[in-house]
Amino acid sequence: MKKYFLSVLVVCAALTVCSVSRQTALAAQSVRIGLTLGLTGKYAEMSAMQMKGYRLWEDQVNARGGVAGRQVELIIRDDKSDGPAAAALYESMIKKGEVDLILGPYSSTITAAILSVAEKYGFPVLVGGASSDQLWARGKRNVFGVYTPASRYTVGFLEMLVARGVDRIAVLSADDVFSLSAADGAATWAGRYGLEIVHRSTFDKDNPDLDDEVGLARDAGARVLIMCGHFQEAVAGRKALSRAGWEPAAYYATVGPVLKDYVDRLGPLAEGTFSSSQWEPNPDLAFPGSARFLMDFTAAYSMVPSYHAATAFATGIILEQAVAKAGSLDRKKINESLSTLDTMSIIGRYGVDRTGMQIRQFPVIIQWQRGSKEIIWPEELQTAEPAFRWMDHE
C-alpha cells in the first residue's frame, strides 16, 4: 500500500512539473504586449472603454493565429490615472522581461510620462489614447500616433461656424497637455478662418471654478463656447452654463460628449452639445471592418462602443500590420515599419510624418440631438444637419 501511494505521489509530482513546464513554454511562445490604463481615477470612463477594445482585438487576433505565428497576451495594469505611477509600471514590466512590446496608455499627460522609459529601453510606442502635439515635439523617434493631433480637433467645427456666419468665440481649457494643445489649435485655426477669439483662459484641472470662467466668457460677448478638457470638464462646463442661465449659439467640448455617460449624466442638458470623434458607432461608416467591430463589440459587452474602444481596437490592428510588415518581432524593425506604414483601419487611414505624428486620419464632428449622437461633419458622412441656438443671438 505504501508503495502504491508513493507511486501516485511520484506521478502527481511529475504531472505537476510537466504542467508548469508547459505553462512556462506557452508563456515563452506568446507575444506579451504591455500597457497601462487609468482604470481608476479621472480617466476611468475612457480607459474602461479602451480596455474593452483591446481585449476584443486580443481575442480576434488570437483566433486568426496571433502575430508572427505566436499568440498574443495583453498585460494591462491600472496606472490610477497617474503619470509617475504609469512610468514606474512600464519600467517594471520592461526590466523584469514581462513584455516583448508595449502600447501607449490613455491620455496625453500619462503618455508623456512614459516616453522616456520607452526610449531608454528601445521600445517603439504606438499611441492609441493620446494626441497632444507636444508628444511629437520632443525629438523622439519611437512614438507613433493613431489619431488626429489635438491641435486639429476643432477644425471641422470651426469650418461649420464660418459657413454659418457665427463668430465671437470663447476658449476655456484645463491645464493638462492635451487640453492646452486643443485650445492652442482652436485659437490658431480660428484666426486662420477669420473668427474672433473674445476670451481665452486656463483653469486648474483638479480644482476648476467653471462658474467664474463661464461668466467671463459670457460677459466678453462670446456666441460660442469651446471647452478643452476630458469627460469631467465637458460635464462641468455644461452645468456651469445652466447655472449661469446662458445658452450660447453653440457649446463644443472635447472628449466627454462622445461617451453615452455624458447624456446619462446630464439628461436634457446634453442636447445640442458638439464634439469631435475619432469614430462613431454608425454601421454605414465606410471604413474597413468598422461595421463588424460595432457588431462584435456590442455582442461581447452588451453596450455601444465609443471612439475610445474603437481606437484601442484599431491600435491593435495597426500593430498587427506593422509586425507583419517588419517580418519579425525585432523592435527596431517594428519601429521602422510604424514609421512608413500607410494603411486603413476601422477609424480611417493610418500614416505618420517624420516625427511620428498622425497626418492621415481626421475626426468627425458630432452633436447630441433629441437624445442621439449625430454626425454633422463632414457633409459626406452626415446623419443630420447641425443645429445652432439662434434666437437669443440675432
C-alpha positions in Angstrom: 0.0 0.0 0.0 2.8 2.4 0.9 4.5 1.6 -2.5 1.1 2.4 -4.2 0.8 5.8 -2.5 4.4 6.6 -3.2 3.9 5.8 -6.9 0.9 8.0 -7.0 2.8 10.9 -5.4 5.6 10.5 -7.9 3.2 10.5 -10.8 1.4 13.6 -9.5 4.6 15.4 -8.9 5.7 14.6 -12.5 2.4 15.8 -13.9 2.7 19.0 -11.9 6.2 19.6 -13.2 5.0 18.9 -16.8 2.1 21.2 -16.3 4.3 24.0 -15.0 6.8 23.4 -17.8 4.1 23.5 -20.4 2.6 26.8 -19.0 6.2 28.3 -19.0 6.7 27.2 -22.5 3.4 28.6 -23.6 4.2 31.9 -21.9 7.6 32.0 -23.7 5.8 31.3 -27.0 3.3 34.1 -26.6 3.9 37.7 -27.7 3.4 39.7 -24.5 2.2 43.3 -25.1 2.1 45.6 -22.0 0.3 48.8 -21.4 -1.3 50.7 -18.6 -4.7 52.4 -18.5 -6.4 54.7 -15.9 -8.9 52.1 -14.8 -9.4 54.1 -11.6 -9.1 57.9 -11.2 -10.1 60.8 -13.5 -9.6 58.8 -16.8 -11.6 55.8 -15.7 -14.6 56.2 -18.2 -12.4 56.4 -21.2 -9.9 53.8 -20.1 -12.6 51.3 -19.4 -13.7 51.6 -23.0 -10.2 51.3 -24.2 -9.6 48.1 -22.3 -12.7 46.5 -23.8 -11.5 47.4 -27.3 -8.0 46.0 -26.6 -9.5 42.8 -25.2 -11.7 42.3 -28.2 -8.7 42.7 -30.5 -6.7 40.2 -28.4 -9.5 37.6 -28.8 -9.8 38.2 -32.5 -6.1 38.3 -33.4 -5.5 35.1 -31.5 -8.4 33.4 -33.4 -6.5 34.5 -36.6 -3.3 32.8 -35.3 -1.8 35.7 -33.4 1.2 37.8 -34.6 4.4 36.4 -36.0 2.9 32.9 -35.6 2.5 33.4 -31.8 -0.5 34.0 -29.6 -0.9 37.5 -28.2 -1.1 38.1 -24.4 -2.1 41.6 -23.4 -0.8 42.6 -20.0 -2.9 45.6 -18.8 -2.1 47.4 -15.5 -4.0 50.1 -13.7 -1.9 53.3 -13.6 -4.7 55.0 -11.5 -4.7 57.9 -14.0 -1.3 59.0 -12.6 1.8 59.7 -14.8 4.6 58.7 -12.4 2.7 55.5 -11.5 2.4 54.6 -15.2 6.1 55.3 -15.8 7.0 53.0 -12.8 4.7 50.2 -14.2 6.2 50.4 -17.7 9.8 50.3 -16.3 8.9 47.4 -14.1 7.3 45.4 -16.9 10.3 46.0 -19.2 13.1 45.5 -16.7 11.6 42.2 -15.4 11.2 40.9 -19.0 7.5 40.6 -18.7 6.8 42.2 -22.1 8.0 41.9 -25.7 6.3 45.0 -26.9 4.3 47.9 -25.4 1.4 50.2 -26.3 0.8 53.7 -25.0 -1.5 54.5 -22.0 -4.6 56.6 -22.1 -4.2 60.5 -22.0 -1.5 62.7 -23.3 -0.3 63.6 -19.8 0.3 60.0 -18.9 1.8 59.1 -22.3 4.3 62.0 -21.9 5.3 60.5 -18.6 6.2 57.1 -20.0 8.1 58.1 -23.2 11.5 58.4 -21.6 11.1 54.9 -20.2 10.3 53.5 -23.7 13.2 55.4 -25.3 15.6 54.2 -22.6 14.9 50.6 -23.4 14.4 50.9 -27.1 10.7 50.1 -27.3 8.5 51.7 -30.0 5.3 53.2 -28.7 2.1 53.1 -30.7 -0.1 55.7 -29.1 -3.8 54.7 -29.2 -5.1 57.0 -26.4 -3.3 60.4 -26.7 -3.0 63.2 -29.2 -1.2 66.2 -27.7 1.1 67.8 -30.3 3.8 68.1 -27.7 4.3 64.3 -27.7 5.8 64.7 -31.1 7.8 67.9 -30.4 10.3 66.2 -28.1 12.6 64.9 -30.8 11.9 61.2 -30.1 11.7 58.8 -33.0 9.9 55.9 -31.4 6.4 57.4 -30.8 3.6 56.9 -33.3 0.1 58.5 -33.2 -3.0 56.7 -34.1 -5.5 59.5 -34.3 -5.7 63.2 -35.1 -3.4 65.6 -33.2 -5.2 67.6 -30.6 -4.4 70.9 -32.4 -6.8 69.8 -35.2 -9.7 68.6 -33.1 -11.8 71.7 -33.7 -11.1 72.3 -37.4 -14.3 70.8 -38.7 -16.4 72.6 -36.1 -14.8 75.9 -36.9 -15.4 75.3 -40.6 -19.1 75.0 -39.8 -19.1 78.3 -37.9 -17.6 80.1 -40.8 -20.2 78.6 -43.2 -23.0 79.8 -41.0 -21.6 83.2 -40.1 -21.2 82.5 -36.4 -18.3 84.5 -34.7 -17.0 85.6 -31.3 -15.6 82.5 -29.6 -14.5 81.9 -26.0 -12.0 79.1 -25.4 -11.6 77.5 -22.0 -9.0 74.9 -21.2 -7.9 72.6 -18.4 -4.2 72.9 -17.7 -3.1 69.4 -18.9 -1.1 68.9 -22.1 -3.9 67.6 -24.3 -6.3 70.3 -23.4 -3.8 73.0 -23.9 -2.9 71.6 -27.3 -6.5 71.5 -28.3 -7.0 75.1 -27.1 -3.9 76.4 -28.9 -5.1 74.6 -32.1 -8.6 76.1 -31.7 -7.2 79.6 -31.4 -4.8 79.1 -34.3 -7.4 77.7 -36.7 -10.0 80.3 -35.6 -7.5 83.0 -36.6 -6.9 81.4 -40.0 -10.7 81.2 -40.6 -11.1 84.9 -39.6 -13.0 84.1 -36.4 -12.6 86.3 -33.4 -11.5 84.9 -30.0 -13.1 87.3 -27.5 -12.0 85.4 -24.4 -9.5 82.6 -23.6 -8.4 81.3 -20.2 -7.0 78.2 -18.5 -8.2 76.6 -15.3 -6.8 74.1 -12.8 -7.9 70.6 -13.9 -8.1 69.4 -10.3 -9.8 72.5 -8.9 -11.9 74.1 -11.7 -14.0 77.1 -11.0 -16.1 76.9 -14.1 -18.8 79.2 -12.9 -16.4 82.1 -12.9 -14.8 81.0 -16.3 -18.2 80.7 -18.0 -19.3 84.1 -16.6 -16.2 85.8 -18.0 -16.8 84.2 -21.4 -20.5 85.3 -21.4 -19.5 88.9 -20.4 -17.0 89.1 -23.2 -19.8 88.7 -25.7 -19.0 85.2 -26.9 -21.5 83.4 -29.0 -19.7 80.1 -29.0 -18.0 78.3 -26.0 -15.3 75.8 -26.7 -14.3 73.7 -23.7 -11.0 71.8 -24.0 -10.7 69.0 -21.5 -11.8 65.5 -20.8 -15.1 64.0 -19.5 -15.4 65.8 -16.2 -14.7 69.2 -17.8 -17.2 68.7 -20.5 -19.9 67.9 -18.0 -18.9 70.7 -15.6 -18.9 73.2 -18.4 -22.4 72.4 -19.4 -23.6 72.5 -15.9 -22.0 75.9 -15.4 -23.7 77.2 -18.5 -27.0 76.1 -17.0 -26.3 77.8 -13.7 -25.4 81.0 -15.5 -28.6 80.9 -17.5 -26.6 81.3 -20.7 -27.3 79.5 -23.9 -24.7 80.3 -26.5 -25.3 79.6 -30.1 -23.0 76.5 -29.7 -21.3 74.6 -26.9 -18.4 72.4 -28.1 -16.4 70.2 -25.7 -13.6 67.8 -26.5 -13.7 64.1 -25.5 -16.5 63.9 -22.9 -19.6 64.3 -25.2 -18.7 61.2 -27.3 -19.5 59.0 -24.3 -23.0 57.8 -23.6 -22.2 58.7 -19.9 -22.3 62.3 -21.0 -26.0 62.2 -21.8 -26.7 59.8 -18.9 -25.1 62.3 -16.5 -26.7 65.5 -18.0 -30.0 64.3 -19.4 -31.7 67.2 -21.3 -28.8 69.5 -20.7 -26.7 67.4 -23.1 -29.0 68.5 -26.0 -27.1 70.5 -28.7 -23.6 69.8 -27.4 -20.9 69.5 -30.2 -17.7 67.4 -30.1 -15.1 65.7 -32.2 -15.0 61.9 -32.5 -12.3 59.7 -34.0 -15.0 57.1 -34.9 -18.7 56.7 -34.4 -20.9 53.6 -34.0 -22.7 54.0 -37.3 -22.9 50.8 -39.4 -22.7 52.9 -42.6 -19.3 54.4 -41.7 -17.3 53.2 -44.7 -14.0 52.2 -43.0 -12.9 48.6 -43.4 -14.1 46.4 -40.6 -15.9 49.2 -38.8 -19.4 47.7 -39.1 -18.1 44.3 -38.0 -16.3 45.8 -35.0 -19.5 47.5 -33.9 -21.4 44.3 -34.2 -18.8 42.2 -32.3 -18.3 44.8 -29.6 -22.0 45.1 -28.9 -22.4 41.3 -28.8 -19.4 40.9 -26.5 -20.2 43.7 -24.0 -23.9 44.5 -24.4 -23.1 48.1 -24.9 -22.4 50.6 -27.7 -18.6 51.4 -28.0 -17.3 55.0 -28.0 -14.3 56.0 -30.2 -12.0 55.2 -27.3 -12.9 51.5 -27.7 -12.6 51.8 -31.5 -9.2 53.5 -31.3 -7.9 50.8 -29.0 -9.1 48.1 -31.4 -7.6 50.0 -34.3 -4.3 50.3 -32.4 -4.1 46.6 -32.1 -4.8 46.1 -35.8 -2.2 48.7 -36.8 0.4 47.0 -34.6 -0.5 43.6 -36.1 0.1 45.0 -39.6 3.3 46.7 -38.5 4.7 43.4 -37.2 3.6 41.6 -40.4 5.4 44.3 -42.5 8.5 44.0 -40.3 8.5 40.3 -40.7 9.7 39.8 -37.2 9.3 40.9 -33.6 12.6 42.8 -33.7 11.7 46.2 -32.1 14.0 48.2 -34.4 12.3 46.7 -37.5 8.8 47.3 -36.0 9.8 51.0 -35.3 10.8 51.4 -38.9 7.6 49.6 -40.0 5.4 52.0 -38.0 7.3 55.0 -39.5 6.5 54.0 -43.0 3.2 52.1 -42.8 0.3 53.5 -44.8 -2.9 51.5 -44.1 -6.6 51.6 -43.3 -8.2 50.6 -40.0 -11.7 50.9 -38.6 -11.2 54.5 -37.7 -9.7 55.5 -41.1 -6.3 55.9 -42.6 -3.0 55.5 -40.6 0.1 57.4 -41.8 2.6 59.5 -39.8 5.1 62.2 -40.6 8.8 62.1 -39.9 8.2 62.8 -36.2 5.6 60.0 -35.8 2.6 62.4 -35.7 -0.6 61.1 -37.3 -1.4 63.1 -40.5 -3.8 60.9 -42.4 -6.8 60.4 -40.1 -9.4 63.0 -39.4 -12.2 63.2 -36.7 -15.9 63.7 -37.5 -17.9 66.3 -35.7 -20.9 65.0 -33.7 -23.8 66.7 -32.0 -26.4 65.4 -29.4 -29.8 65.9 -31.0 -33.0 64.5 -29.4 -31.1 62.1 -27.3 -28.9 60.7 -30.1 -25.4 61.4 -31.3 -25.5 62.6 -35.0 -22.6 63.0 -37.3 -22.9 66.6 -38.7 -19.4 67.0 -40.4 -18.1 66.3 -42.9 -21.1 66.5 -45.2 -20.5 63.2 -47.0 -20.8 61.4 -43.6 -23.7 63.4 -42.2 -26.5 61.7 -40.4 -28.2 65.1 -39.6 -27.8 68.8 -40.2 -26.1 70.8 -37.4 -28.5 72.7 -35.1 -27.5 76.0 -33.6 -29.3 78.1 -31.0 -30.1 81.3 -32.8 -33.0 83.2 -31.2 -31.0 84.8 -28.4 -28.1 85.8 -30.6 -29.5 87.7 -33.6 
